[in-house]
Amino acid sequence: MNWNITNNYEEANHHPVAVLNGDKTRQVLSITSTVGSTIEQNAVGSTDPDGDSLVYSWSFYEEHVSYTRTVTIQSSSSTAVKFEIPKDAGGKTIYIILEIHDNGRPNLYAYRRMIVNVRP
């Protein structure tokens, strides 16, 4: 970790800041939705304190959720994505993970999680 061996901020890479739907905190966000609806998520405003470019990856997190089938995320490597709530997901939860990493040395990562509570 370069920031441990230098007093100069510019000589070390720093973690990017992942912004989820305008929220800049590190909190897990939660929304409620209905079966068949289309959910839009975005990482607009995410930044890197060193000015490095960012790489985005969105994924469906299958562990520790009640909905265990696949959720397909459109444009999963862009700042904005869409996915449809499956017809058999009523009464279940779906977790979507935003992963961002920079192109600094070494690559550093930031994560955000969205929990979608699907009404029955």
C-alpha positions in Angstrom: 0.0 0.0 0.0 1.8 3.0 -1.3 0.0 5.5 0.9 1.7 3.8 3.9 5.2 4.6 2.6 4.8 8.2 1.3 3.6 11.4 2.8 2.8 12.7 -0.7 -0.9 12.1 -1.6 -0.2 12.1 -5.3 2.3 9.2 -5.1 -0.3 6.6 -4.1 -3.4 5.3 -5.8 -6.7 5.8 -3.9 -10.0 3.9 -3.9 -12.7 5.1 -6.3 -16.0 6.4 -4.9 -19.0 4.4 -6.1 -22.2 6.5 -6.4 -25.4 4.5 -6.6 -28.5 6.3 -7.9 -27.1 9.6 -6.6 -26.3 8.2 -3.2 -22.7 8.9 -2.2 -22.7 7.0 1.1 -21.5 3.5 1.5 -24.9 2.3 2.7 -26.8 -0.6 1.2 -29.8 0.9 -0.6 -33.2 -0.7 -0.7 -36.2 -0.3 -2.9 -39.5 -2.0 -3.3 -40.8 -3.1 -6.7 -43.4 -5.3 -8.4 -43.2 -8.4 -10.6 -42.6 -7.6 -14.3 -41.4 -4.0 -13.7 -38.2 -2.7 -15.2 -35.6 -1.3 -12.7 -33.1 1.3 -13.8 -29.9 1.8 -11.7 -27.0 4.2 -12.4 -23.5 5.0 -11.1 -23.5 8.5 -12.5 -21.3 10.7 -10.3 -18.9 7.9 -9.4 -15.3 9.3 -9.3 -11.7 8.5 -8.7 -9.8 10.9 -6.4 -6.7 10.4 -8.6 -8.5 11.1 -11.9 -8.1 7.5 -13.1 -10.6 6.1 -15.5 -13.2 3.8 -14.1 -14.5 0.4 -15.2 -18.1 -0.6 -14.2 -19.5 -4.0 -13.6 -23.1 -4.8 -12.4 -24.1 -8.3 -11.3 -26.9 -10.2 -9.7 -25.7 -11.5 -6.3 -27.1 -15.0 -5.8 -26.0 -15.8 -2.3 -28.1 -14.8 0.8 -31.2 -13.9 -1.2 -34.5 -15.5 -1.5 -34.7 -15.3 -5.3 -32.1 -17.7 -6.6 -32.8 -17.8 -10.4 -31.0 -15.6 -12.8 -31.7 -11.9 -13.3 -30.3 -10.5 -16.6 -28.8 -7.1 -16.4 -28.7 -5.1 -19.6 -25.5 -3.2 -20.4 -23.8 -4.6 -17.3 -20.5 -2.8 -18.0 -21.9 0.7 -18.3 -22.8 3.5 -15.9 -26.5 2.9 -16.3 -28.3 -0.5 -16.4 -31.8 -2.0 -16.6 -33.2 -5.3 -15.5 -36.7 -6.7 -15.3 -38.1 -8.2 -12.2 -38.9 -11.9 -13.1 -42.5 -13.0 -12.9 -41.7 -15.6 -10.3 -39.9 -13.2 -7.9 -43.0 -12.0 -6.0 -42.4 -11.9 -2.2 -38.6 -12.4 -2.7 -35.5 -10.2 -2.5 -33.0 -9.6 -5.3 -29.5 -8.2 -4.7 -27.7 -6.2 -7.4 -24.0 -5.4 -6.9 -22.2 -2.4 -8.5 -18.4 -3.0 -8.7 -16.1 -0.2 -9.9 -12.4 -0.3 -10.3 -9.9 2.2 -11.4 -7.0 1.8 -13.9 -4.4 3.0 -11.3 -1.6 0.8 -10.0 -2.7 -1.3 -8.3 -6.3 -1.4 -9.4 -8.5 -0.4 -6.5 -12.2 -1.3 -6.1 -15.4 0.1 -4.7 -18.7 -1.7 -4.2 -22.3 -0.8 -3.7 -25.3 -3.1 -3.1 -29.0 -2.5 -4.0 -31.7 -4.7 -2.4 -34.9 -5.0 -4.4 -37.8 -6.2 -2.3 -40.4 -7.6 -4.7 -44.0 -7.4 -3.6 -46.0 -10.6 -3.8 
